[in-house]
Amino acid sequence: MERGKMAELESLETAAEHERILREIESTDTACIGPTLRSVYDGEEHGRFMEKLEARIRNHDREIEKMCNFHYQGFVDSITELLKVRGEAQKLKNQVTDTNRKLQNEGKELIIAMEELKQCRLQQRNISATVDKLTLCLPVLEMYSKLREQMKSKRHYPALKTLEHLEHTYLPQVSHYRFCKIMVDNIPKLREEIKEVSMSDLKDFLESIRKHSDKIGETAMKQDCRYNQWKIIAKIFFSLLLSPNIKAQQQRNLDNIVSQHPRISGGKKSKKEVCASSDLEVKTTSPMSEQDSGILDVEDEDEDEEVPGAQDLVDFSPVYRCLHIYSVLGAQETFENYYRKQRRKQARLVLQPPSNMHETLDGYRKYFNQIVGFFVVEDHILHTTQGLVNRAYIDELWEMALSKTIAALRTHSSYCSDPSLVLDLKNLIVLFADTLQGYGFPVNQLFDMLLEIQDQYSETLLKKWTGVFRNILDSDNYSPIPVTNEEMYKKIVGQFPFQDAELEKQPFPKKFPFSEFVPKVYNQIKEFIYACLKFSEDLHLSSTEVDDMIRKSTNLLLTRTLSNCLQNVIKRKNVGLTELVQIIINTTHLEKSCKFLEEFITNITNVLPETVHTTKLYGTTTFKDARHAAEEEIYTNLNQKIDQFLQLADYDWMAMEPGSKASDYLVDLIGFLRSTFAVFTHLPGKVAQTACMSACKHLSTSLMQLLLEAEVRQLTLGALQQFNLDVEECEQFARSGPVPGFQGDTLQLAFIDLRQLLDLFIQWDWSTYLADYGQPTCKYLRVNPTTALVLLEKMRDTSRKNNVFAQFRKNERDKQKLIDTVAKQLRSLINSHHS
C-alpha cells in the first residue's frame, strides 16, 4: 500500500510539474521556450508530458472552433461588404489614375522648373557655404603666402611673427581642412628652417667680422690716435706758454705733428656721443631691420676727412635677429652658448700672433687691430643686447687676451734690435692700450710690460749709440778744430758749451783746444736723452720717474757704451801719442760739460737735481777713467817708442877710445822726446810732468839694462866713456826743462843711478865708495854693489884678454890686484846685505 501511495504521490507531482510547464509554454515567448522543453526531456516522463500536451492542444482547438462558429455570420457579412467596396474602389482608382495622369501632364513643366529652382537653391547654399569657408581660409592662405615671401626675402624675424599668428590665430578656425593639417605639420619644419637660416646668417656674420676685425680695430685706433694727437698738441702748447725759453725739441714735435696732420678731425667720441651713436645704431639695426650683412663696405677715408666710428662699419642686425628668433623659439640659451663658443674660438685665432710679427711694425699693427676689432664688437654686443654676453664673459675673454698678448709681445719684442722699431712698437702698444681703455678694459698690465720693454729699448739704444760713437771716434782727425770766421766759431759754441775769454780775444783763424768728436759726442748724448724721453711719453709716469729713467739710461750710456768706445780707441795698436794727447784734452772738456747735461735733463723733465732720490750722472767718472787710461797709454807708448830707439843702439863695447859726441840713436831719441813733449802744452800740468818723468825713468832703466845685459860680457873703458856721453845727453835734456813745472833738478834725478855708477867707474873712486857705503851722505848712494860687481867683472875680463891696461904696464899687476880686491870687497858687501 505504501508503494501504491508513493507511486500515486509521484504521479501527482509529475502531473503538477507538467501542468506548470504547459502554462509556462503558453505564457512564455517562443524564443525562450528552449529551457522549458529541456527540463521536460531531462526527466523520464516525457511520454506522459506529450500526452498532456496533446490533450491541451485538443482542448484549445475546440475552443477556437467554438469561437469561429460564434463569429462566422459577421465574417460573411464583412466579406460581402468588402466585395461591394472593391468595385467602388476600382472606380475610384480609375478616376484617381486619370486625374493623376492629367495632373502629371499639366505639372510636368512645373516639376522641371521646381527641379531647376531646387538646383539653384542648392547651388546658392553651396556658394554661400563656400564663401563662408573661403572667408575663413583666405586669411590663412594669405598669411602662409606672406610667410613664404618673408622667408624668401630673408626677413626671418617677421616670418617668425607671421608663423606665430598663423599657428595660434588662423589655423585653429579651419583646422578640419586637409590643407590646414598639412600646414600644421609643416610649422615645426618652418621653425627649424628659420632657425637654420638665421643661424647661417649669424655664421656669415661671425666669419665676416673675423675677416674684417683688423679693419674695425684700425678704425677704432685711428680715432684714439687723433684724439691723442690733440692732447699732445695741447700739452706742448701749454708747456710752451708756461716755459717759452725751453724745449726746442717740443716745438719741433709740435711742428711735426701739425705738418703731418694739417686737419685733425673726428677724434675720439665723448661718452655722450658714443651713447647717442649706440642708441641710434640700436634703432637702425633693430631685429625688424630688413638688411642683412655683416660688414658694411667702406672705402679708405682720406686723411683729411672725418674717420667713421668703429661701429659704423658693422651691421649687427644678423645678431639681433638671430637672438630674437631664438628667444621667441625658446632656445635663447642655446644661441648664447653657441655665440660665446664661436667667439672664444675666434678670440684664440685672433690672439695667435704670426711667426714673423717681429720683423715689421705692420705685423704688430695688424695683430693689435684684430684684437681691438674683436673687443670693440664684443663691447657693442654687451651694451646693445641683454644676456647674449655679460661682463663676466667679457672680463674672462679680456684676461685671456691680456695674458696671451703680453706673452706674445715679450717673445717677439725680444727679437727687435732696431730702437726705432721698438719705439714705434711702444707707441703702438700705448695706442692699443688707450683705445681699449676707452672701452672700459683694464690695461695696467700693458703699461707694466712697457716698463719691461723700456729696458730692452735702452739696450737697443746703447747698441745703436755704440756704433754712433765708434763712427765718430774712428772718423775724427784728433786735431784741434780750426775756425776761420765768427760764424764757424758760433756754430761750434752753439753745439758745445765752451767758454774761453782768451780764445775769444784771439784773431781769426784760431783753433779750439778739442777735436770734432767733442761736440759730436756731446750732441749724441743729448740725442740719446731725447730718445729716452720719447719712450717715456704717454706711459703715465710722473716727472720724477721719467727723470730717474733718463738718468739711469744716460749713466749706462756714459759708463758702459761711451767708456768702452773710448777704451777701445785708447787701446788700439795704431793709436799715436798725438791722438792720445788729444783724447785727454777732449775728455777733460767733456768732463766739464757734464754739469750742462745735468741742466739739460732738468729742463726737459722739470725735476730739480736737489730733489730727493735724484740719480746723479756718472759722466765725470767716465771721462776721468778714460783720461787715466789715455795717460797710462801715453806712458806705455812713450816707453815703447823709447824701446824702439834703444833697439837701434849699436855700441862697440870693445872700443879703446870714446867718440866725440853722443850716439846718433840717442840724439834722435832726445829729438823725438822734445817734439813729443812740445805737443803736451794743452795737457794738464801733472799729466805732462808725469809723462816726462816716466819717459826719463824708463830711458834710464833701459840704459842701465843695456849696460848690464848678459850678452855684453866684456866692455872697455872707452865704451864706458861713450856710454857716458849718451847719459850726459840725457841729463842735458832733463836740465833743459822739456815740460814746465819741475822744481830744480827733479827731472835729472831720473838718471842719478846711471850717473853715480858711471862716475864710480870712470873716476875709479872705489876707495870713497867702499868707505862711505851705507851712509846717508854717501857720494855713490844709488850704486848697488851687485850692479857694480857685474860691471866690474866685465871690465876685468876685458883686462885679462885684451890687455886693457897695457898703457899702464908698470902698474898692471897692481891694477889687477886692485880689481880683485874691489871685487872681493863687493862680494863681501853683497853677502852681508843678504844676511
C-alpha positions in Angstrom: 0.0 0.0 0.0 2.8 2.3 0.8 4.3 1.7 -2.6 1.0 2.4 -4.1 0.8 5.6 -2.1 4.2 6.7 -3.1 3.6 6.0 -6.7 0.4 7.9 -6.6 2.2 10.7 -4.8 4.9 10.8 -7.5 2.2 10.7 -10.2 0.6 13.7 -8.7 3.8 15.6 -8.5 4.6 14.8 -12.1 1.2 15.9 -13.2 1.6 19.2 -11.3 5.0 19.7 -12.9 3.7 19.0 -16.4 0.8 21.4 -15.8 3.3 24.1 -14.8 5.4 23.5 -17.9 2.4 23.8 -20.1 1.3 27.1 -18.5 4.8 28.3 -18.9 4.9 27.3 -22.6 1.6 29.1 -23.1 2.7 32.3 -21.4 6.4 32.4 -22.5 7.8 34.0 -25.7 8.6 31.4 -28.3 12.3 32.4 -28.3 12.6 31.5 -24.6 10.8 28.1 -24.7 14.0 26.2 -25.2 15.0 25.8 -21.4 11.4 24.8 -20.6 11.4 22.0 -23.1 14.9 21.0 -22.0 13.5 20.4 -18.4 11.0 18.0 -19.9 13.5 16.0 -21.8 15.8 15.9 -18.9 13.2 13.9 -16.9 11.9 10.4 -17.7 8.2 11.3 -18.1 8.3 12.9 -21.4 5.9 10.4 -22.8 3.2 11.4 -20.3 4.1 15.0 -21.0 3.4 14.5 -24.6 0.1 13.1 -23.8 -0.7 16.0 -21.6 0.4 18.3 -24.4 -1.8 16.6 -27.0 -4.7 16.8 -24.7 -4.1 20.5 -24.2 -3.9 21.1 -27.9 -7.2 19.4 -28.5 -8.8 21.4 -25.8 -7.6 24.7 -27.5 -8.7 23.5 -30.9 -12.2 23.0 -29.5 -12.2 26.5 -28.1 -11.1 28.0 -31.4 -13.8 26.2 -33.2 -16.4 27.4 -30.8 -15.2 31.0 -31.3 -15.3 30.8 -35.0 -18.7 29.3 -35.1 -19.9 32.2 -32.9 -18.4 34.9 -35.3 -19.0 33.3 -38.7 -22.1 35.3 -39.8 -20.4 38.6 -39.1 -17.4 37.4 -41.1 -19.7 36.6 -44.1 -21.3 40.0 -43.9 -18.0 41.7 -43.8 -16.8 39.8 -46.9 -19.9 40.8 -48.8 -19.4 44.5 -47.9 -15.8 44.2 -48.9 -16.7 42.9 -52.3 -19.0 45.8 -52.8 -16.4 48.3 -51.7 -13.9 46.7 -54.2 -16.0 47.7 -57.1 -16.3 51.3 -55.9 -12.6 51.3 -55.1 -11.8 50.2 -58.6 -13.8 53.1 -60.0 -12.1 55.5 -57.6 -8.8 54.1 -58.6 -9.5 54.7 -62.3 -10.6 58.2 -61.6 -7.5 58.9 -59.5 -5.4 57.5 -62.2 -7.0 59.7 -64.8 -6.7 62.7 -62.5 -3.1 61.9 -61.8 -2.3 61.4 -65.5 -3.9 64.8 -66.2 -2.1 66.3 -63.2 1.2 64.9 -64.4 0.8 66.1 -67.8 -0.2 69.5 -66.5 2.6 69.8 -63.8 5.4 68.5 -66.0 6.8 71.9 -66.7 6.3 73.0 -63.1 8.3 70.0 -62.0 11.1 70.9 -64.3 11.0 74.5 -63.0 10.9 73.2 -59.5 13.9 71.0 -60.1 15.7 73.9 -61.6 14.8 76.0 -58.6 15.9 73.3 -56.3 19.3 73.1 -58.0 19.6 76.8 -57.9 18.8 76.9 -54.2 21.3 74.1 -53.7 24.0 75.9 -55.6 23.2 79.1 -53.7 23.6 77.3 -50.4 26.8 75.7 -51.6 28.1 79.1 -52.8 27.2 80.7 -49.6 28.9 78.0 -47.6 31.9 78.1 -49.9 32.2 81.9 -49.5 31.9 81.5 -45.7 34.6 78.8 -45.7 36.8 80.8 -48.1 36.4 83.8 -45.8 38.0 81.7 -43.1 40.6 80.1 -45.3 41.8 83.0 -47.4 43.5 84.8 -44.4 45.2 81.6 -43.6 46.4 81.2 -47.2 47.4 84.9 -47.3 49.3 84.6 -44.1 51.0 81.4 -45.3 51.9 83.2 -48.6 53.2 86.1 -46.6 55.3 83.7 -44.5 56.8 82.2 -47.6 57.5 85.6 -49.1 59.2 86.8 -45.9 61.3 83.7 -45.7 62.3 84.1 -49.3 63.4 87.7 -48.7 65.2 86.5 -45.5 63.0 88.5 -43.2 63.2 85.8 -40.7 62.0 87.6 -37.6 58.8 89.0 -39.3 58.4 85.5 -40.7 58.5 84.0 -37.2 55.9 86.6 -36.0 53.7 85.6 -39.0 54.1 82.0 -38.2 53.0 82.7 -34.6 49.8 84.4 -35.8 49.2 81.7 -38.3 49.5 78.9 -35.8 47.6 80.4 -32.9 45.0 82.7 -34.5 44.1 81.5 -38.0 44.7 77.8 -38.2 42.5 76.8 -35.3 39.5 78.3 -37.1 40.0 76.0 -40.1 41.7 73.1 -38.5 39.3 70.4 -40.1 40.6 71.1 -43.6 43.3 68.9 -45.0 45.5 71.7 -46.3 45.4 73.1 -42.8 46.6 69.8 -41.4 49.5 69.9 -43.9 50.3 73.5 -42.7 50.2 72.4 -39.1 52.6 69.5 -39.9 54.9 72.0 -41.7 55.0 74.5 -38.9 57.9 72.8 -36.9 59.8 72.4 -40.2 59.3 76.1 -40.9 60.5 77.0 -37.5 63.6 74.8 -37.9 64.2 76.3 -41.3 64.0 79.8 -39.8 66.4 78.7 -37.1 68.8 77.2 -39.6 68.7 80.2 -42.0 69.1 82.7 -39.2 72.0 80.7 -37.8 73.5 80.6 -41.3 73.3 84.4 -41.4 74.9 84.5 -37.9 77.7 82.3 -39.1 78.2 84.5 -42.1 78.3 87.5 -39.8 80.8 85.8 -37.5 83.0 84.9 -40.4 82.8 88.4 -41.8 83.8 90.2 -38.6 86.6 87.7 -38.1 88.0 88.6 -41.5 87.4 92.3 -41.0 88.3 92.7 -37.3 91.6 94.3 -38.3 89.7 97.0 -40.2 87.4 97.6 -37.3 90.3 97.8 -34.9 92.2 100.1 -37.3 89.3 102.5 -37.3 88.9 102.4 -33.5 92.7 103.0 -33.0 92.7 105.8 -35.7 90.0 107.6 -33.7 92.0 107.2 -30.5 95.2 108.3 -32.3 93.7 111.5 -33.5 92.3 112.2 -30.0 95.8 111.7 -28.5 97.3 114.0 -31.1 95.1 116.7 -30.0 96.1 116.1 -26.4 99.8 116.2 -27.4 99.4 119.4 -29.2 97.6 121.0 -26.3 100.2 119.7 -23.8 103.1 121.1 -25.8 101.3 124.3 -26.5 100.6 125.0 -22.8 104.1 124.0 -21.8 105.5 126.4 -24.4 103.2 129.1 -22.9 104.4 128.4 -19.4 108.1 128.0 -20.3 108.8 129.8 -23.6 112.5 129.6 -23.3 112.8 125.8 -23.2 112.1 122.7 -25.3 113.1 123.4 -28.8 112.5 119.7 -29.2 108.9 120.1 -28.1 108.4 122.8 -30.6 109.9 120.5 -33.2 107.5 117.8 -32.1 104.6 120.2 -32.4 105.6 121.3 -35.9 106.0 117.6 -37.0 102.5 116.7 -35.7 100.8 119.7 -37.2 102.6 119.2 -40.6 101.7 115.5 -40.7 98.1 116.1 -39.8 97.0 119.5 -41.0 93.3 118.8 -40.4 92.9 116.6 -37.4 89.2 115.9 -37.1 86.9 113.3 -35.9 88.8 112.3 -32.9 87.5 110.1 -30.2 83.9 110.4 -29.4 82.9 111.6 -26.0 80.8 109.3 -23.8 77.7 111.2 -24.7 78.4 110.9 -28.4 79.2 107.3 -28.1 75.9 106.6 -26.2 74.0 108.6 -28.7 75.5 106.8 -31.6 74.9 103.5 -29.9 71.2 104.3 -29.3 70.8 105.3 -32.9 72.5 102.2 -34.1 70.3 100.0 -31.9 67.3 101.6 -33.6 68.6 101.3 -37.1 69.8 97.8 -36.6 66.8 96.5 -34.7 65.5 93.0 -35.2 62.9 94.4 -37.7 65.7 95.7 -40.0 65.5 94.1 -43.4 69.1 94.5 -44.4 71.3 91.6 -43.6 75.0 92.0 -43.9 78.0 91.6 -41.6 80.5 94.3 -42.5 79.5 97.4 -44.5 81.9 98.2 -47.3 83.7 101.4 -46.6 86.3 102.9 -48.9 89.6 104.1 -47.4 88.9 107.5 -45.9 91.0 110.5 -47.0 93.3 111.6 -44.1 91.6 115.0 -44.1 88.1 113.6 -43.7 86.4 112.5 -40.5 87.1 108.9 -39.5 83.9 106.9 -39.2 83.1 105.2 -35.9 84.2 101.6 -35.5 80.6 100.5 -35.0 79.6 102.4 -38.2 81.5 99.7 -40.2 79.4 96.8 -38.8 75.8 95.9 -39.3 74.8 93.9 -36.2 71.3 93.1 -37.4 72.1 89.4 -38.0 73.0 89.0 -34.4 69.9 90.9 -33.1 67.6 89.0 -35.4 69.1 85.6 -34.6 68.9 86.4 -30.9 65.3 87.5 -31.1 64.4 84.4 -33.2 65.9 82.0 -30.8 64.4 83.9 -27.9 60.9 83.6 -29.4 61.6 79.9 -30.1 62.6 79.4 -26.5 66.2 78.5 -27.4 68.0 81.7 -26.3 70.3 79.7 -24.0 71.4 77.5 -26.9 72.1 80.6 -29.0 74.0 82.3 -26.3 76.2 79.2 -25.8 76.8 78.9 -29.5 77.7 82.5 -29.9 80.1 82.6 -27.0 81.7 79.3 -28.0 82.3 80.6 -31.6 83.7 83.9 -30.3 86.0 82.2 -27.9 87.4 80.2 -30.9 87.8 83.4 -32.9 89.5 85.0 -29.9 92.1 82.3 -29.8 92.7 82.7 -33.5 93.0 86.4 -33.2 95.4 86.1 -30.2 97.7 83.8 -32.1 100.5 86.1 -33.5 102.1 85.4 -36.8 105.6 83.9 -36.6 107.2 86.9 -38.4 105.3 89.6 -36.5 108.6 91.0 -35.0 110.0 91.8 -38.5 107.9 94.8 -39.3 105.7 97.3 -37.5 102.8 96.4 -39.8 102.9 92.9 -38.3 102.3 94.3 -34.8 99.7 96.8 -36.1 97.6 94.1 -37.8 97.8 91.9 -34.6 96.6 94.8 -32.4 94.0 95.9 -34.9 92.5 92.4 -34.9 92.4 92.3 -31.1 90.8 95.8 -30.8 88.3 94.9 -33.5 87.3 91.8 -31.6 86.7 93.6 -28.4 85.0 96.6 -30.0 82.4 94.2 -31.4 82.0 92.4 -28.1 81.7 95.7 -26.2 79.0 96.8 -28.6 77.1 93.5 -28.3 77.4 93.8 -24.5 75.8 97.3 -24.5 73.1 96.6 -27.1 71.8 93.2 -26.1 70.5 91.7 -22.9 72.1 88.5 -21.8 73.9 87.5 -25.1 77.2 88.4 -23.4 77.8 89.6 -19.9 80.5 91.5 -18.1 81.9 88.3 -16.6 82.2 86.7 -20.0 83.9 89.8 -21.4 86.3 90.0 -18.5 87.2 86.3 -18.9 88.0 86.9 -22.6 90.0 90.0 -21.8 92.0 88.3 -19.1 92.9 85.5 -21.6 93.6 88.1 -24.3 95.8 90.2 -22.0 97.9 87.2 -20.8 98.4 85.9 -24.4 99.1 89.4 -25.8 101.7 90.2 -23.2 103.4 86.8 -23.6 103.4 87.3 -27.4 104.8 90.8 -27.1 107.5 89.7 -24.7 108.6 86.9 -27.1 108.5 88.9 -30.3 109.8 92.2 -28.9 112.9 90.4 -27.7 113.9 89.9 -31.3 113.8 93.6 -32.0 117.3 95.2 -32.4 116.2 98.4 -34.0 115.4 101.1 -31.4 113.1 102.9 -33.9 111.1 99.8 -34.3 110.9 99.3 -30.5 109.8 103.0 -30.1 107.2 102.6 -32.8 106.1 99.4 -31.1 105.8 101.2 -27.8 103.7 103.9 -29.4 101.5 101.3 -31.0 101.1 99.5 -27.6 100.2 102.8 -25.9 97.6 103.5 -28.6 96.3 99.9 -28.3 96.0 100.2 -24.5 94.4 103.7 -24.7 91.9 102.5 -27.3 90.8 99.5 -25.2 90.9 101.6 -22.0 88.4 103.9 -23.7 86.1 100.9 -24.0 86.4 100.1 -20.3 89.0 97.4 -20.3 91.8 97.4 -17.7 95.2 97.9 -19.2 97.6 98.4 -16.3 99.4 95.2 -17.1 100.2 96.5 -20.6 101.8 99.6 -19.1 103.7 97.5 -16.7 105.0 95.4 -19.6 106.0 98.6 -21.4 108.4 99.3 -18.5 110.0 95.9 -19.3 110.3 96.9 -22.9 111.8 100.2 -21.8 114.8 98.2 -20.5 115.1 96.5 -23.9 114.7 99.8 -25.6 117.6 101.2 -23.6 119.7 98.2 -24.6 119.0 98.7 -28.3 119.7 102.4 -27.9 123.0 101.6 -26.3 123.9 99.2 -29.1 123.0 101.8 -31.7 124.9 104.5 -29.9 127.9 102.2 -29.7 128.0 102.3 -33.5 127.5 106.0 -33.5 130.3 106.7 -31.0 132.6 104.3 -32.9 131.9 106.1 -36.2 132.6 109.5 -34.5 135.8 108.3 -32.9 137.0 106.5 -36.0 136.3 109.4 -38.3 137.9 112.0 -36.0 141.2 113.5 -37.0 142.2 114.1 -33.4 143.3 117.7 -34.2 142.1 120.9 -32.7 139.1 122.4 -34.6 140.2 125.3 -36.7 137.8 128.2 -37.3 138.3 131.0 -39.8 135.4 133.3 -39.1 132.9 134.3 -36.5 130.1 132.2 -38.0 132.1 128.9 -37.6 133.1 129.9 -34.1 129.5 130.5 -33.0 128.4 127.3 -34.7 130.8 125.2 -32.6 130.0 127.1 -29.4 126.3 126.5 -30.2 126.9 122.8 -30.4 129.1 122.5 -27.3 129.1 124.6 -24.1 132.6 126.1 -24.2 133.7 129.5 -22.9 137.3 130.8 -23.1 137.9 134.5 -22.8 141.4 134.3 -24.1 140.3 132.3 -27.2 137.6 134.8 -27.9 140.1 137.6 -27.9 142.4 135.9 -30.4 142.1 136.9 -34.0 140.9 134.5 -36.8 142.0 132.0 -37.8 142.2 130.2 -34.5 141.6 126.8 -33.0 139.5 125.2 -30.3 141.6 123.0 -28.0 139.4 120.0 -28.6 138.8 118.0 -31.8 135.5 117.5 -33.6 134.4 114.4 -31.7 133.8 116.5 -28.5 130.7 118.5 -29.9 129.6 115.4 -31.8 129.7 113.2 -28.7 128.0 115.8 -26.6 125.2 116.2 -29.2 124.8 112.5 -29.4 124.4 112.2 -25.7 121.7 114.8 -25.9 120.0 112.9 -28.8 120.2 109.8 -26.6 118.4 111.6 -23.8 115.8 112.8 -26.3 115.4 109.2 -27.5 114.9 108.0 -23.9 112.4 110.8 -23.3 110.4 109.8 -26.4 109.8 106.3 -24.9 108.6 107.8 -21.6 105.8 109.7 -23.3 102.2 108.5 -22.7 103.3 105.9 -20.1 101.5 107.8 -17.3 104.8 108.2 -15.4 105.5 111.0 -13.0 108.2 113.6 -13.8 110.4 112.1 -11.1 110.1 108.6 -12.7 110.9 110.0 -16.1 113.8 111.8 -14.8 115.1 108.8 -13.0 114.7 106.6 -16.1 116.5 109.1 -18.3 119.4 109.5 -15.8 119.8 105.7 -15.3 119.9 105.1 -19.1 122.3 108.1 -19.6 124.6 106.7 -16.9 124.6 103.4 -18.8 125.5 105.2 -22.0 128.4 107.0 -20.3 129.8 104.3 -18.0 129.4 101.4 -20.4 128.9 102.4 -24.0 131.0 105.6 -24.3 133.5 104.4 -21.8 134.1 101.1 -23.8 134.3 103.0 -27.1 136.9 105.4 -25.6 138.8 102.5 -24.1 138.9 100.7 -27.4 140.2 103.8 -29.2 142.9 104.2 -26.5 143.9 100.6 -26.6 144.2 100.4 -30.4 147.6 99.4 -31.6 148.0 102.1 -34.2 147.0 105.0 -31.9 149.6 107.6 -31.7 150.8 109.9 -28.9 149.2 112.9 -30.7 145.8 111.1 -30.7 146.2 110.1 -27.0 147.1 113.7 -26.0 144.0 114.9 -27.9 141.8 112.3 -26.3 143.0 113.5 -22.8 142.2 117.1 -23.8 138.8 116.1 -25.3 137.8 114.0 -22.2 138.7 116.9 -20.0 136.3 119.2 -21.8 133.6 116.5 -21.9 134.0 116.1 -18.2 133.4 119.8 -17.7 130.3 119.6 -19.8 128.6 117.1 -17.5 127.0 119.8 -15.5 125.4 121.2 -18.6 124.0 117.7 -19.3 122.5 117.7 -15.8 120.9 121.1 -16.5 119.6 119.8 -19.9 117.9 116.8 -18.2 116.5 119.1 -15.5 115.0 121.4 -18.2 113.2 118.6 -20.1 111.9 116.8 -17.0 111.3 119.8 -14.7 112.8 117.8 -11.8 115.4 119.8 -9.9 118.7 117.9 -9.1 118.2 118.7 -5.4 115.1 116.5 -5.3 115.4 113.5 -3.0 116.5 110.3 -4.7 117.5 112.1 -7.9 120.1 110.0 -9.7 123.4 111.7 -10.4 125.2 111.4 -13.7 128.4 109.5 -13.7 130.0 111.3 -16.6 132.8 112.8 -14.6 133.9 109.3 -13.5 133.6 108.0 -17.1 135.8 110.7 -18.6 138.3 110.6 -15.7 138.7 106.9 -16.2 139.1 107.4 -20.0 141.6 110.1 -19.4 143.6 108.0 -16.9 143.6 105.2 -19.4 144.9 107.5 -22.1 147.5 108.8 -19.7 148.7 105.2 -19.0 148.6 104.5 -22.7 150.8 107.6 -23.3 153.3 106.4 -20.7 153.3 102.9 -22.3 153.5 104.4 -25.8 156.4 106.6 -24.8 158.2 103.7 -23.3 157.6 101.6 -26.4 159.0 104.4 -28.6 162.0 104.7 -26.3 162.4 100.9 -26.6 162.2 101.1 -30.4 165.0 103.7 -30.4 167.1 101.7 -28.0 166.8 98.7 -30.4 168.8 100.9 -32.8 171.7 101.2 -30.3 174.9 99.7 -31.7 177.6 100.1 -29.1 181.2 98.9 -29.7 181.8 97.6 -26.2 185.4 96.8 -27.1 186.2 100.4 -28.3 189.5 101.7 -27.0 188.6 105.4 -27.4 185.2 107.1 -27.0 183.6 109.1 -29.8 183.4 112.9 -29.9 179.6 113.1 -29.5 176.6 111.2 -28.2 175.3 108.2 -30.2 173.1 109.0 -33.2 170.2 106.9 -32.0 170.2 108.7 -28.7 170.3 112.1 -30.4 167.2 111.1 -32.4 165.5 109.8 -29.3 166.1 113.0 -27.5 164.8 114.9 -30.5 161.6 112.8 -30.6 161.1 113.4 -26.9 161.5 117.1 -27.3 158.9 117.3 -30.1 156.6 115.0 -28.3 156.6 117.0 -25.1 156.1 120.1 -27.1 152.6 118.7 -28.0 151.8 118.3 -24.3 151.3 122.0 -23.9 147.5 121.7 -23.7 147.6 118.8 -21.3 147.1 119.3 -17.6 150.5 120.1 -16.0 150.6 116.9 -13.9 150.0 114.7 -16.9 152.8 116.2 -18.9 155.2 116.1 -15.9 154.3 112.5 -15.1 154.7 111.5 -18.8 158.1 113.3 -18.9 159.3 111.8 -15.6 158.0 108.3 -16.7 159.9 108.6 -20.0 163.1 109.6 -18.4 162.9 106.9 -15.7 162.2 104.3 -18.4 165.1 105.6 -20.5 167.4 105.5 -17.5 166.3 102.0 -16.6 166.6 100.8 -20.2 170.1 102.2 -20.5 171.1 100.5 -17.2 169.7 97.2 -18.5 171.5 97.7 -21.8 174.8 98.2 -19.9 174.3 95.2 -17.7 172.6 92.7 -20.0 174.2 89.3 -20.1 175.0 89.4 -23.8 177.6 92.2 -23.1 180.2 90.0 -21.5 183.1 92.5 -21.9 183.5 96.2 -22.2 186.3 98.7 -22.3 186.8 102.0 -20.6 186.4 103.7 -23.9 183.0 102.1 -24.5 182.0 103.1 -21.0 183.1 106.7 -21.7 181.0 106.7 -24.9 178.1 105.4 -22.9 178.8 108.3 -20.5 178.4 110.8 -23.4 175.0 109.4 -24.1 173.9 109.7 -20.5 175.2 113.3 -20.4 173.0 113.9 -23.4 170.1 112.6 -21.5 171.0 114.7 -18.5 171.2 117.8 -20.7 167.7 117.0 -22.0 166.4 116.8 -18.4 168.1 120.1 -17.5 166.6 121.9 -20.5 163.1 121.6 -18.9 161.1 119.9 -21.8 158.0 120.2 -19.6 157.5 123.1 -17.3 156.7 122.7 -13.7 159.7 120.7 -12.4 161.5 122.2 -9.5 165.3 122.3 -9.6 167.0 119.1 -10.8 163.9 116.9 -10.1 163.9 115.5 -13.7 167.7 114.8 -13.6 167.2 112.5 -10.6 165.7 110.0 -13.1 169.3 109.4 -14.3 171.0 109.5 -10.9 171.6 105.8 -10.7 173.4 105.8 -14.1 175.3 108.9 -13.3 176.7 107.6 -9.9 177.6 104.3 -11.5 179.4 105.8 -14.4 181.2 108.3 -12.2 182.4 105.5 -9.9 183.9 103.5 -12.8 185.3 106.4 -14.9 186.8 108.2 -11.9 187.8 104.8 -10.4 186.8 106.1 -7.0 186.4 102.8 -5.2 188.0 103.9 -2.0 185.3 106.5 -1.5 182.6 104.1 -2.4 183.7 101.3 -0.1 184.5 103.7 2.7 181.1 105.6 2.6 178.9 102.7 1.7 175.8 102.5 3.8 176.0 106.1 5.0 173.1 108.5 4.1 175.6 111.1 2.8 177.4 108.6 0.6 178.5 110.1 -2.7 177.6 106.9 -4.5 174.5 106.1 -2.5 172.5 105.0 -5.6 175.1 102.4 -6.7 174.1 98.9 -5.9 177.1 96.6 -5.0 175.7 93.8 -7.2 175.4 96.1 -10.2 178.9 97.4 -9.6 180.2 93.9 -9.3 178.6 92.8 -12.6 180.1 95.8 -14.4 183.5 95.3 -12.8 183.6 91.6 -13.8 183.0 92.6 -17.4 185.9 95.1 -17.3 188.2 92.6 -15.5 187.6 90.0 -18.2 188.5 92.6 -20.8 191.7 93.5 -18.9 192.8 89.9 -18.9 192.0 89.0 -22.5 192.5 92.3 -24.4 195.1 93.9 -22.1 193.0 97.0 -21.5 195.6 98.3 -19.1 198.5 97.8 -21.4 199.4 101.5 -21.3 200.0 101.1 -17.6 202.2 98.1 -17.8 204.2 99.2 -14.8 201.2 99.1 -12.7 199.4 96.2 -14.5 199.7 93.8 -11.7 198.8 96.4 -9.1 195.7 97.2 -11.1 194.7 93.6 -11.4 195.2 93.1 -7.7 193.1 96.2 -7.1 190.2 94.9 -9.2 190.4 91.6 -7.5 190.4 93.3 -4.1 187.5 95.6 -5.0 185.5 92.6 -6.4 186.2 90.7 -3.2 185.0 93.6 -1.1 181.9 94.0 -3.2 181.1 90.3 -2.8 181.5 90.8 0.9 179.1 93.7 0.9 176.6 91.7 -1.1 176.8 88.8 1.3 176.5 91.0 4.3 173.5 92.7 2.7 171.7 89.4 2.1 172.4 88.1 5.6 
